[in-house]
C-alpha cells in the first residue's frame, strides 16, 4: 500500500479518536480512566516494535548514531532526505510510522482521560496540555515521514523535544505531598530526560556524542515515565477501592 493510504487512515483514526476521548471525558467514568491507564502502559510496547523494524532493515542501521525517523523513511537509497547522505532501507517503515502515530495518540488519550486522577490545581491542567502536545507532536512524525516532507516532519517534531520537561516539573510540584512515590519517579525521569536533551544540544560541539542513542533516551524516558506513572495511579485507585 502507498504512503498516502496509510497517512489518510492515520488522520481518520486520529480525528475519530480525538472526538471519542473528548466525548468520553465528559462522562468521567471508570471505563474512560481504565482506557487512559491502559493507553500509557501500552507505550512500553514501543521498544519491542522498534527492535523488530531494526532487525528487518536491509541497509546497515546504527542504533547509536541514526535517528529513529530513519526507520520510518518510505524509500530505499541514499539522500532520501536532507540530512541523510547515507543509505537507508527500512522495509517495515509502515509499521514504524504506525507505531510513531499510535504512540503519540496513546499519550494524548492518557493525558485527557487521566486528568481526573491528578490534584485539582491549575499546574496539572497546564502539564496535561503539554503532555497532549507531546503526543500530537510525536504522532505527526508518523503521518509525515522525513523523506516525504522533511520540513513539516521536523517542525512538528520540535515541540515534542521540550514540552515534556515543564510538564514533568509542574506535575512533580503538584503531587509532592499527595503522591510521594510518583513524585520521586517523576523527578528521576525528568533528570534523565533533561540530561538527554542537553546532550543533544551539545552534540554540535561534542560530535562524538551518539545522537541516535540520545534521541532514544529522550523519548524512552518519557514513555517509561508515563508507563510507570500509569501503574502508580492504577495502584492508588486499587488501594482506595479496598
N, C-alpha and C positions, 0 to 999 in steps of 0.2 A: 504493500500500500504506500501511496505517496505521502510526503511530509504534510502536504496541505490537508489531507484527510485526517491525519492524526491531530493536527493543530485545531481543525474545526471541531472535532469531537471533544478535545480538551476544553475548548471555550464553552461548548454547550454544557458539558459536565460541570465546569466551574460555575457558570451562571446559575444552573439549576441547584447546585449545592449551596451557593450563597443565599439564594432565595429560601431554600429549605431550612437552613440553620438560623436565619433571622426570624423566620416564622415560628420555628420550634423554640427559640429562645424566649419568646413571649409567654410560653406555657410554663417555663421554669420547672419542668417535671423531672422525675428521676431518670426517665429514658434519655432526655437530652443531655443530662450530666454524664450518664454512662457512655453515650456516644462520644462526648468530649474527652473523657478519660481514655477510652479505647483508641481514639484518634492519636493522642500524644504517645501512648505506649507503643502503638504500631510504628512509630518513627524508627524504632530500633531495627526494623526490617531493612532499612536503607543499606546498611553495611553488607548484608548478605547479597542483596541485589547488585550492588556495585561490584562486588567480587566476581559475580557471575559474568557481568558485562566486560570487566577487565580480562578475564580468562578467555573470552570469546574474541578479543581483538586480534586482527591478523597482521597488524603492524606493531613494532615494539612500543610498549606503553610504560612510561616511568611513573610509578605511584608517588615517588618522592618529588618529582620535578614538574610533571604535567598537570594542568588544571583539570578539575572534574568535568568542566564543559567539553573537553576533548572527547569524552565518552559519548556525548550526545551529538557530535558532528555527523551530519547525514551523508556526507560524501567521502569517498576514499581518495587519498592523494596528498601531495604537498601543497602548501599555501592555500589550504581550504578556507582560512580566514586571515585577517590582517596580521596577527602575531604568530601564526603557525607556519614557520618556514620548514618544519619537519613533516614527516609522513604520518598521517592519521588514517586508521581504518577500523571502525567500530561497527561490526555487523548488527550488534544489538542496540544500536543508537536509539531505536524506537522505544525499547524497554527502559533505557536510561532517561530519555526525555519524559516518559510517562512517570517514572519514579521521581524525577525533579518536580513535575507538576503535582502529583498526588502528595508528595511530602509537604509542599507548600500549602496545599489545600487542607491537609490534616492539621497543620499548625494553625491555620486560620480557624478551622472548626473548633479546635480546643480553646483558642483564645476567646471565642464568642461564647461557647456553651459552658465553659468552666468559670466564667466571670462571677456567678453567684457564690462560688465556694471561697472567694477571697474576702478579706475585710472590706467593709463598705467605706472606702476612702477614695478621694479624687486621684491619688497617685496610682492606684490599681487600675482605674479606668484608662489613664494615660498609658500605663505599662501594657495593658491588654491591646490597646490600639497599636502600639509599637510592635508587639508580637504578631498581630494581624498583618501589619505592613511587611514584616519579615517574611511571613508565609506567602503573601502575594508576590513579593519581590522574587522569592525563590521559585515559586510556581511558574512565573512568566518565563524564566530561563528554560523551562521545558517546552513551552509553547513556541518560543523563538530561539532556536539553536544558534550558536556562534557563527556557523557558516551560512545561515540563511540571512541574518541581518545582525552583523557584529555590533553596530551602533546601539540598537534597541536592546539586544541581549545584555550589553554591558551597562547601559544607562539604568535599565530596570533592575539590574542585579546590585547596583551600588548601595541603595538603602539597606539591603539585607546584610551588608557588611558591618553596619554600625548601630542600627536601631535596637538590636538585641541588648546591647550593653546598658543604655539608660533604662530599658525595660527591666532588666535583672536587678539593677541598683534600686529602682523605685519599688519593686516587689520586696526586696530584702528589707528595705526600711519599713514598709507597711506591715510585715509579718514578724518583725524581730521578737516581739513578746508572745504573740499568739501561736506562732508556728516555728519554734526554735530549730527543729531538725531540718525543715525545708529552708529556713534562713541560712544555716551553715552550708547546706548543699548548694544553695544559690550563690553564696559568697565564693565557694571553691570554683564553681563553674564559671563565674564572672571573671575571676583572676586568670583562669586558663584561656578564656575567650579573648580577654583584653591583651594578654601576652601574645597570642597568636596574631591578632590584628596589628599590634605594634611591630611585630617581627615582619609581617608582610609589607608594611610601610618602609621598613629599614632594608628591605631586600634590594632596592635600587643602589644602596651603598654597600651592603654586605651581600654581594651577588652569590656567595656560596650557600646562602640560606635556601633550604628546599621548599620552593614555592608551593608545589603540589601538596606536600605534607602539611604545610602551614594552613593552606586553604581548607584542607580536610579537618584539621584540629579546630579551626574557626567554626566550621559548620557542625562538626560532630559534638563539640562541647555544648552547643545549643540543643541538638537532638537528645543527647544524653541527659541534659538538664531537664528538658521537658518530659522525657520518659520517667526519670526519677521523681520529678515533681508530681506527675500524674499518679504514680504509685503511692507517694506520700499523701496526696489528697484523698485517694481511694481508701487508704488505711485509716485516715481520720474519720471518714464517713462510716466505715465499718464499726469503729470503736464507739462512735456516737450512737449508732443504732443499738449496740449491745450494752 
